[in-house]
Structures are given as structure tokens and as C-alpha cells.
Amino acid sequence: MKNNFVIFLALLMAGCSPHIHFQEVKSTFPAETGPAPDYSKSENWAALPGKRNNADRIPREISRKGTNADTAVDVFFVHPTTYLREDKISKGWNANLHDEDLNKKTDNTTILYQASVFNAAGRIYAPRYRQAHIHAYFSKDKVDADKALDLAYSDVKKAFDYYLEHYNHGRPIIIASHSQGTTHTIRLLRDYFDGKPLQKQLVAAYLVGMPVYDTMFTVLKPCADSEETGCYVSWRTYARDYYPEGYVTPLHPAVCTNPILWTTDTSCAAREQNSGALLRRFNHIIPQVTDAQVDQTNGVLRISQPHFFGNVFIHLHNYHIADFNLFYMNVRENAILRAGKFVKQNLQ
């Protein structure tokens, strides 16, 4: 049981944690960020069709369903923050893409455990980018922090431009992201999709782990159900009756989608409706891990303590890092459903 406790915590620490506190950055922007990535080179993609990568892996228990390499849909996935170490921040606000240890961490955590959820719905494109250090979300130096996030977005935007020009060929697109990735995909949707010609190619956007307000977009709307296309879903996962440090009550309401029911109302999805979670053991799907209910007042998703062997040792309140993983199979099934629906509608 103790081993399960350690395993689950390892997963939670694989990406950015909202409770990490840092000393103020001593370097000034931009410091040693390294050159802008050239997206014509495959090494600047964490996931790219035709390149062996962890986004293509499938948990053994569902391997018979396979990936859909011939799918008519593309997935553009923007990974969350993996640039966390405090000893790195002195070198720069933004990650250097030549940092092989950081690239491996990204590939073995977020690409494997998050991007892979979409590999039966579409071909996955996930750019490496000069992500901002986690400190950018907590620093008192808002000017340089914003510059760091802007630099990161400039890479994401450049990657998307390259993808559109060289890979897309008019194919339907799923946008997916978590945490810092969602910070950037919100901007990407505004710049390329919201009321723009490209909106007609949008299957859906999975904007997870950051607050998304309906005022952020002019035309794009939250998805109303599990099959709607051309819309977006979003959620942030917390224990019931928990309020994050520094937040006021009530929290500022954001769009929140129930990733089991795929609605934004307050109906409670029982844990028996949870198709399966993917925690640390990649080949092991754990069914009926937890329930889910939208807290509309606070714009967050509420869950009960997850059910799995060793959960007695877990006393967490913020499940940010497991936003995708607690509902891995539900998200996987939904992405397949929306992709199929979109393709069918556009063939008629």
C-alpha cells in the first residue's frame, strides 16, 4: 500500500503544482533561453506522426482498440509546465530546448500520460516550446513573468503556423492542453479559430487545468453535451469543500465541464460511471476511481477521494496534475466520439 502512495505522488509531481513556492528570480528576462525552435526539424516536436514518441503508446489493457493512424483528424497538443527545478530558474525564465533531461521528463510524463489519451481520435502533434518556468505564475515580477509566457506562446504559435502550412491540409483539428499549455491554447483559439475561417475545422478544444471564462471568446462556446463539435470543454479538479490557498470565496466562476457526463450542469456523475483512470502504471486502467460534479458557483470540478488500492494514505485536496488522468478513459472515448461525429457531419 505504501508503494501505491509513492507512485501516486510521483504522478502528481510530474507536472506543475499550484503549491510550489519559489524565491524571486534573480535573472532578468530573457537570460539563457536558447534559440527559437525550427519546427521543420522533428527533434523540436515531442509528438509528430511518423516519429516514434510516447503519445502513440496505448495502455496494454486497451491495446486491442489501437490507435487510428489513418484517422481524418489531427490533434494539436500543448503540454503543461515541466520546467520546475529552482536551480534552473537562475539560467532563465524560459526553458532551453537543448535541455535533454527536461525533454525526457516532458516525454515520459505529460506526453505519455496526457497526450496519449487522444491517439485513437487523431494524429498527434505536440511541439516542444520554450515553456515559462513555473515561477512565472507566482512571481511578484509580473512584467518579466508575462514576457516569459509571451515568449512561450510565440513558440507555440510558430509551431501551429508550421503545422498549418506543412501538415494540416484542411483536416479537422482537436486542440488539447493542460495547465500552462492551456494558457497558450486560449490565445491560440482567439488568434486562429474564434470567429475566424479556421473555426470550421475545429472538432473541439480540451482546455484543461486553467480557468476558462466564456468572456474570453466572441464566438466559441462551451460544449453542451458529449457530441457537440466546434466548441470547448474545460475543468479543474478539487476535493469537495476545498478552496485553494489565496482564492476568495466564492471563487470567480469559470466554465466547468463534467468529464464523465460532458455537461456543465450540477448533475453528479457516480464513480461507477467513470470508465477508468490512468495513474502511474501506464498499462493499468483503474475503473470507477472517482465521481465528478460541477461546482457552478466556483467554476471547478469537485470529486470524492479516489478509490484505488492504497488510497487510505492519500490526503489531497488539489488534483490539478491528475485532471486528465482521473478521467483518462472518459476523455479518450469522448475524443473518439466527437471526432467521428465531426467527420460524419462533414461528409454529408
C-alpha positions in Angstrom: 0.0 0.0 0.0 2.8 2.3 0.8 4.2 1.8 -2.7 0.9 2.9 -4.3 1.1 6.0 -2.2 4.6 6.8 -3.5 3.5 6.0 -7.1 0.5 8.3 -7.0 2.5 11.2 -5.5 5.1 10.7 -8.3 2.4 11.2 -10.8 1.2 14.3 -9.1 4.6 15.8 -9.1 5.2 15.1 -12.8 3.9 18.5 -13.8 3.3 21.9 -12.2 2.0 22.1 -8.7 0.0 25.1 -7.5 1.5 24.8 -4.1 5.2 25.2 -5.0 6.8 28.4 -3.6 9.9 29.9 -5.1 12.4 32.6 -4.3 12.2 35.6 -6.5 14.0 35.2 -9.8 17.4 36.9 -9.8 18.0 36.8 -13.5 16.4 39.3 -15.8 14.4 38.4 -18.9 15.2 36.7 -21.1 18.6 35.3 -19.8 19.7 32.0 -21.4 16.5 30.8 -23.3 18.3 29.4 -26.3 17.4 30.0 -29.9 13.9 29.8 -31.2 12.9 26.3 -32.4 12.9 25.3 -36.0 9.8 23.3 -36.5 10.9 21.8 -39.7 13.2 19.6 -37.5 11.5 16.6 -35.9 13.5 17.0 -32.7 11.5 20.1 -31.9 8.3 18.1 -31.7 7.6 15.9 -28.7 5.0 14.1 -30.8 4.8 14.0 -34.5 3.2 11.5 -36.9 5.9 9.2 -38.3 8.2 9.9 -35.4 8.4 7.3 -32.6 7.1 9.0 -29.5 5.2 8.4 -26.3 2.0 10.0 -27.5 1.4 6.9 -29.6 1.6 4.4 -26.8 -1.6 2.7 -25.6 -2.1 1.1 -22.2 -1.9 -2.7 -22.7 -5.4 -3.3 -21.3 -7.0 -1.3 -24.1 -4.4 -2.1 -26.9 -6.9 -4.1 -28.9 -8.7 -0.8 -29.7 -5.4 0.5 -31.1 -4.5 3.9 -32.4 -6.1 5.3 -35.5 -3.1 6.2 -37.6 -5.4 6.7 -40.6 -7.8 9.0 -38.9 -9.1 12.0 -40.7 -8.5 14.2 -37.6 -5.4 15.9 -36.2 -4.7 16.7 -32.5 -2.6 19.7 -31.6 -1.5 19.2 -28.0 0.3 21.7 -25.9 1.9 20.2 -22.8 1.9 21.7 -19.3 4.9 23.0 -17.3 7.7 20.6 -16.7 10.3 23.3 -16.1 10.1 23.2 -12.3 13.5 23.0 -10.8 14.6 26.0 -8.8 18.2 25.6 -9.7 17.3 26.1 -13.3 15.5 29.4 -12.9 18.8 31.2 -12.4 19.6 30.4 -16.0 16.5 31.9 -17.4 12.8 32.4 -17.2 12.2 30.1 -20.1 13.4 26.5 -20.8 16.1 25.8 -23.3 15.1 23.2 -25.8 18.6 21.7 -25.8 18.0 20.6 -22.2 17.8 16.8 -22.8 16.8 16.0 -19.2 13.8 18.3 -19.4 12.8 17.0 -22.8 12.9 13.4 -21.4 10.8 14.5 -18.4 8.2 16.1 -20.7 8.1 13.0 -23.0 7.9 10.5 -20.1 5.2 12.4 -18.1 2.8 14.7 -20.0 3.2 13.3 -23.5 2.9 9.7 -22.2 0.1 10.2 -19.7 -1.8 13.1 -21.2 -1.3 13.4 -25.0 -1.7 9.6 -25.4 -5.4 9.9 -24.4 -6.1 11.4 -27.9 -4.2 8.9 -30.0 -7.3 6.9 -31.0 -9.1 10.1 -32.1 -6.4 11.7 -34.2 -2.7 12.1 -35.3 -0.9 13.9 -32.5 1.3 17.0 -33.0 2.9 18.2 -29.8 5.6 20.9 -30.1 8.5 21.4 -27.8 8.5 25.1 -26.8 10.5 27.4 -24.5 8.0 27.0 -21.7 8.0 29.5 -18.9 9.3 28.4 -15.6 6.5 27.5 -13.1 7.7 30.6 -11.1 6.1 32.8 -13.8 2.7 32.0 -12.3 3.7 33.1 -8.8 6.4 35.8 -9.2 5.9 39.4 -8.0 7.7 40.5 -11.1 4.6 40.4 -13.4 6.4 42.3 -16.2 9.1 39.6 -16.7 6.7 36.8 -15.9 4.4 38.0 -18.7 7.3 38.3 -21.1 8.3 34.7 -20.3 4.7 33.5 -21.0 4.6 35.6 -24.2 7.9 34.0 -25.4 6.5 30.6 -24.7 3.4 31.4 -26.7 5.4 32.8 -29.6 6.9 29.3 -30.0 3.5 27.6 -29.8 2.2 30.0 -32.4 5.2 29.4 -34.6 4.7 25.6 -34.3 1.0 25.9 -35.2 1.8 28.1 -38.2 4.3 25.4 -39.4 1.7 22.7 -38.7 -1.0 24.5 -40.7 1.4 25.1 -43.7 3.0 21.7 -43.9 0.8 19.1 -42.1 -2.8 20.0 -41.8 -4.0 20.1 -45.5 -7.5 21.1 -44.4 -8.0 18.3 -41.9 -10.3 18.6 -38.8 -8.4 19.7 -35.7 -8.7 18.9 -32.0 -6.9 21.4 -29.7 -5.9 19.9 -26.4 -3.8 21.2 -23.5 -3.2 21.2 -19.8 -2.1 23.9 -17.3 0.5 26.2 -18.9 -0.5 24.6 -22.2 -4.0 25.9 -21.7 -2.7 29.4 -21.0 -1.3 29.2 -24.6 -4.2 27.4 -26.3 -6.7 30.0 -25.1 -4.6 32.6 -27.0 -4.3 30.2 -30.0 -8.1 29.8 -30.2 -8.6 33.5 -30.1 -5.9 34.2 -32.8 -6.9 31.4 -35.2 -10.4 30.0 -34.5 -12.7 32.3 -32.7 -14.9 33.8 -35.4 -12.1 33.0 -38.0 -12.3 30.8 -41.1 -10.3 28.0 -39.3 -13.2 27.6 -36.8 -15.0 25.4 -39.4 -12.2 22.8 -38.9 -12.4 22.7 -35.1 -13.7 19.4 -33.8 -13.4 20.5 -30.1 -10.9 22.1 -27.7 -10.0 20.4 -24.4 -8.8 23.3 -22.4 -7.9 21.7 -19.1 -6.3 22.8 -15.8 -6.7 26.6 -16.1 -9.8 28.8 -15.6 -11.5 29.5 -18.9 -14.2 32.2 -18.9 -16.9 32.4 -21.6 -16.0 36.1 -22.0 -12.6 35.0 -23.4 -14.2 34.2 -26.8 -16.5 36.0 -29.1 -18.0 33.1 -31.0 -16.7 29.9 -29.5 -19.0 28.4 -26.8 -18.7 25.7 -24.2 -19.8 22.2 -25.4 -23.4 21.5 -24.3 -23.1 17.7 -24.5 -20.8 14.8 -25.3 -21.3 15.0 -29.1 -21.3 18.7 -29.9 -18.4 19.9 -32.1 -16.8 23.3 -32.8 -16.9 24.0 -29.0 -14.6 23.7 -26.0 -14.6 21.9 -22.6 -12.6 22.8 -19.5 -12.3 21.7 -15.9 -10.1 22.0 -12.8 -10.3 19.2 -10.2 -10.6 19.7 -6.5 -11.8 17.8 -3.5 -15.2 18.6 -2.2 -15.4 21.7 0.0 -11.8 22.6 -0.7 -10.8 26.2 -1.6 -7.3 26.8 -2.9 -4.9 29.0 -0.9 -5.2 32.6 -1.9 -8.6 32.3 -3.5 -11.6 34.2 -2.3 -15.0 32.7 -1.7 -16.9 32.4 -3.9 -14.2 31.8 -6.5 -14.5 33.6 -9.8 -16.8 31.4 -11.8 -15.2 29.8 -14.8 -16.6 27.4 -17.4 -16.5 23.8 -16.0 -17.4 20.7 -17.8 -18.0 17.3 -16.1 -15.6 15.0 -17.9 -17.9 12.0 -17.3 -21.3 13.5 -18.3 -19.9 16.2 -20.6 -22.4 18.8 -19.4 -21.8 22.0 -17.4 -24.8 21.5 -15.1 -24.5 20.3 -11.5 -25.6 16.7 -12.0 -23.4 14.3 -10.1 -21.7 11.5 -12.0 -21.3 8.5 -9.8 -17.9 6.9 -9.8 -19.4 3.8 -11.4 -19.8 6.0 -14.5 -16.0 6.6 -14.5 -14.7 4.4 -17.3 -11.2 4.3 -16.0 -8.2 6.3 -14.6 -4.6 6.0 -15.7 -2.3 6.8 -12.8 1.4 5.8 -12.6 1.3 2.3 -14.0 0.7 3.2 -17.7 -0.5 -0.3 -18.7 -3.1 -0.4 -15.9 -6.5 1.2 -16.2 -8.3 1.6 -12.9 -12.1 1.7 -13.3 -14.6 3.6 -11.1 -11.9 5.7 -9.4 -14.0 8.7 -8.5 -17.2 10.6 -9.1 -17.4 14.1 -10.6 -19.7 17.1 -10.1 -19.6 20.6 -11.4 -19.5 23.4 -8.8 -21.0 26.2 -10.8 -20.6 28.8 -8.2 -16.8 28.4 -8.1 -16.2 27.1 -11.6 -14.4 23.9 -10.6 -14.9 20.2 -10.7 -15.5 18.5 -7.3 -14.6 14.9 -6.7 -14.6 12.5 -3.7 -11.5 10.8 -2.6 -10.3 8.5 -5.4 -10.8 4.7 -4.9 -7.8 2.6 -5.6 -5.5 0.2 -3.6 -3.6 2.4 -1.1 -5.9 5.4 -1.2 -6.1 5.4 2.6 -2.7 7.1 2.5 -3.8 9.9 0.2 -5.0 13.1 1.7 -5.0 15.5 -1.2 -7.3 18.4 -2.0 -6.0 19.8 -5.2 -6.0 17.2 -8.1 -4.6 19.6 -10.7 -1.9 17.2 -12.0 -4.5 14.4 -12.4 -7.1 16.5 -14.3 -6.8 14.2 -17.3 -5.6 11.0 -15.6 -8.6 10.6 -13.3 -10.9 10.5 -16.3 -8.5 9.1 -18.9 -10.9 6.6 -20.5 -13.8 9.0 -20.5 -11.8 11.6 -22.3 -10.4 9.0 -24.7 -13.9 7.8 -25.5 -15.2 11.3 -25.9 -12.5 12.5 -28.2 -13.2 9.5 -30.4 -16.9 10.3 -30.4 -16.5 14.0 -31.3 -14.0 13.2 -34.0 -16.3 10.6 -35.6 -19.3 12.9 -35.3 -17.4 15.8 -36.9 -16.2 13.7 -39.8 -19.6 12.2 -40.4 -21.3 15.6 -40.4 -18.8 17.0 -42.9 -19.1 14.0 -45.3 -22.9 14.5 -45.6 
